Amino acid sequence: MTGRPSRKRAEFVARGTYRRRRMIDAAGLLPVLGALLFALPLLWLGAGGGAPRTSHVMLYLFAVWALLVVLSALVTRGLGTSGDAAPDEDADPGAPGDTAGDAGGGGPARRG
């Protein structure tokens, strides 16, 4: 006898919601990562303690730019394919321009 009943770990947030939030976090961190990586050549020292070669710095910056483009595309794809986007809770179903609540006619509903 162990004295404790075995219990299943509670899941607080649905898995899809959790993953979507982590992707949003990743999207928010991409600009910070980009700024840090773009600033990194400022710390480089070239041969003999002088400035680094411009061609090396430009190749590095292009590679970082390409990496950020690929990462942002992956994050965007991950956010776009989740399929569990919640409907807009603030939307008024009878608001003008909302055709879902219209019985046809396109104008404002008249009460009679």
C-alpha positions as a Markdown table, in Angstrom:
| # | Residue | x | y | z |
|---|---|---|---|---|
| 1 | Met | 0.0 | 0.0 | 0.0 |
| 2 | Thr | 1.5 | 3.3 | -1.0 |
| 3 | Gly | -1.0 | 5.5 | 0.8 |
| 4 | Arg | -1.7 | 7.7 | -2.2 |
| 5 | Pro | -4.2 | 7.0 | -4.9 |
| 6 | Ser | -2.8 | 7.2 | -8.4 |
| 7 | Arg | -4.3 | 10.1 | -10.2 |
| 8 | Lys | -4.1 | 11.2 | -13.8 |
| 9 | Arg | -2.4 | 14.5 | -14.4 |
| 10 | Ala | -5.0 | 17.2 | -15.1 |
| 11 | Glu | -4.9 | 19.0 | -18.5 |
| 12 | Phe | -5.6 | 22.7 | -17.9 |
| 13 | Val | -5.6 | 23.9 | -21.5 |
| 14 | Ala | -6.5 | 22.0 | -24.7 |
| 15 | Arg | -3.5 | 20.8 | -26.6 |
| 16 | Gly | -4.4 | 22.8 | -29.7 |
| 17 | Thr | -4.8 | 26.0 | -27.7 |
| 18 | Tyr | -1.5 | 25.4 | -25.9 |
| 19 | Arg | 0.3 | 24.9 | -29.2 |
| 20 | Arg | -1.3 | 27.9 | -30.8 |
| 21 | Arg | -0.2 | 30.1 | -27.8 |
| 22 | Arg | 3.4 | 28.8 | -28.1 |
| 23 | Met | 3.4 | 29.6 | -31.8 |
| 24 | Ile | 2.2 | 33.1 | -31.0 |
| 25 | Asp | 5.0 | 33.4 | -28.4 |
| 26 | Ala | 7.5 | 32.3 | -31.1 |
| 27 | Ala | 6.2 | 34.9 | -33.5 |
| 28 | Gly | 6.7 | 37.5 | -30.8 |
| 29 | Leu | 10.2 | 36.5 | -30.2 |
| 30 | Leu | 11.3 | 36.4 | -33.8 |
| 31 | Pro | 12.0 | 40.2 | -34.0 |
| 32 | Val | 14.0 | 40.0 | -30.8 |
| 33 | Leu | 16.0 | 37.1 | -32.2 |
| 34 | Gly | 16.5 | 39.0 | -35.4 |
| 35 | Ala | 17.7 | 42.2 | -33.6 |
| 36 | Leu | 20.2 | 40.2 | -31.6 |
| 37 | Leu | 21.5 | 38.3 | -34.6 |
| 38 | Phe | 21.8 | 41.5 | -36.7 |
| 39 | Ala | 23.7 | 43.2 | -34.0 |
| 40 | Leu | 26.2 | 40.4 | -33.5 |
| 41 | Pro | 28.7 | 41.6 | -36.2 |
| 42 | Leu | 29.2 | 44.7 | -34.1 |
| 43 | Leu | 31.1 | 42.5 | -31.7 |
| 44 | Trp | 33.3 | 40.8 | -34.3 |
| 45 | Leu | 37.0 | 41.5 | -34.6 |
| 46 | Gly | 38.8 | 41.0 | -37.9 |
| 47 | Ala | 42.2 | 39.6 | -38.5 |
| 48 | Gly | 44.8 | 41.6 | -36.5 |
| 49 | Gly | 42.2 | 43.1 | -34.2 |
| 50 | Gly | 40.7 | 45.4 | -36.8 |
| 51 | Ala | 37.3 | 45.6 | -38.4 |
| 52 | Pro | 35.9 | 42.4 | -40.0 |
| 53 | Arg | 35.7 | 42.1 | -43.7 |
| 54 | Thr | 32.6 | 43.8 | -45.2 |
| 55 | Ser | 32.0 | 40.8 | -47.5 |
| 56 | His | 31.9 | 38.4 | -44.5 |
| 57 | Val | 29.5 | 40.7 | -42.6 |
| 58 | Met | 27.2 | 41.1 | -45.6 |
| 59 | Leu | 27.1 | 37.3 | -46.2 |
| 60 | Tyr | 26.3 | 36.8 | -42.5 |
| 61 | Leu | 23.5 | 39.4 | -42.6 |
| 62 | Phe | 22.0 | 37.8 | -45.7 |
| 63 | Ala | 22.1 | 34.4 | -44.1 |
| 64 | Val | 20.4 | 35.7 | -41.0 |
| 65 | Trp | 17.8 | 37.5 | -43.1 |
| 66 | Ala | 17.1 | 34.2 | -45.0 |
| 67 | Leu | 16.8 | 32.3 | -41.7 |
| 68 | Leu | 14.3 | 34.8 | -40.3 |
| 69 | Val | 12.2 | 34.6 | -43.5 |
| 70 | Val | 12.1 | 30.8 | -43.2 |
| 71 | Leu | 11.3 | 30.8 | -39.5 |
| 72 | Ser | 8.6 | 33.3 | -39.9 |
| 73 | Ala | 7.1 | 31.3 | -42.7 |
| 74 | Leu | 7.1 | 28.2 | -40.5 |
| 75 | Val | 5.5 | 30.0 | -37.6 |
| 76 | Thr | 2.9 | 31.6 | -39.9 |
| 77 | Arg | 2.1 | 28.2 | -41.4 |
| 78 | Gly | 1.8 | 26.7 | -37.9 |
| 79 | Leu | -0.6 | 29.5 | -36.9 |
| 80 | Gly | -2.7 | 29.3 | -40.0 |
| 81 | Thr | -3.3 | 25.5 | -40.0 |
| 82 | Ser | -4.5 | 25.1 | -36.5 |
| 83 | Gly | -8.1 | 25.2 | -37.5 |
| 84 | Asp | -9.4 | 25.8 | -34.0 |
| 85 | Ala | -9.7 | 29.6 | -34.3 |
| 86 | Ala | -12.4 | 30.8 | -32.0 |
| 87 | Pro | -15.2 | 33.0 | -33.6 |
| 88 | Asp | -15.1 | 36.6 | -32.7 |
| 89 | Glu | -17.0 | 36.9 | -29.5 |
| 90 | Asp | -17.5 | 40.6 | -29.7 |
| 91 | Ala | -19.3 | 40.5 | -33.0 |
| 92 | Asp | -22.9 | 41.4 | -33.0 |
| 93 | Pro | -24.9 | 38.8 | -35.0 |
| 94 | Gly | -27.4 | 41.4 | -36.2 |
| 95 | Ala | -24.8 | 44.1 | -37.0 |
| 96 | Pro | -25.0 | 45.8 | -40.4 |
| 97 | Gly | -22.7 | 44.0 | -42.9 |
| 98 | Asp | -23.3 | 40.7 | -41.2 |
| 99 | Thr | -25.2 | 38.6 | -43.7 |
| 100 | Ala | -25.4 | 35.5 | -41.5 |
| 101 | Gly | -28.4 | 37.0 | -39.5 |
| 102 | Asp | -30.1 | 38.5 | -42.5 |
| 103 | Ala | -33.2 | 36.9 | -43.9 |
| 104 | Gly | -32.3 | 38.3 | -47.3 |
| 105 | Gly | -32.9 | 41.8 | -48.5 |
| 106 | Gly | -29.6 | 43.3 | -47.6 |
| 107 | Gly | -31.1 | 46.3 | -45.7 |
| 108 | Pro | -31.8 | 46.7 | -42.0 |
| 109 | Ala | -34.4 | 44.5 | -40.5 |
| 110 | Arg | -37.7 | 46.2 | -39.9 |
| 111 | Arg | -39.8 | 45.3 | -36.9 |
| 112 | Gly | -43.4 | 45.4 | -37.4 |
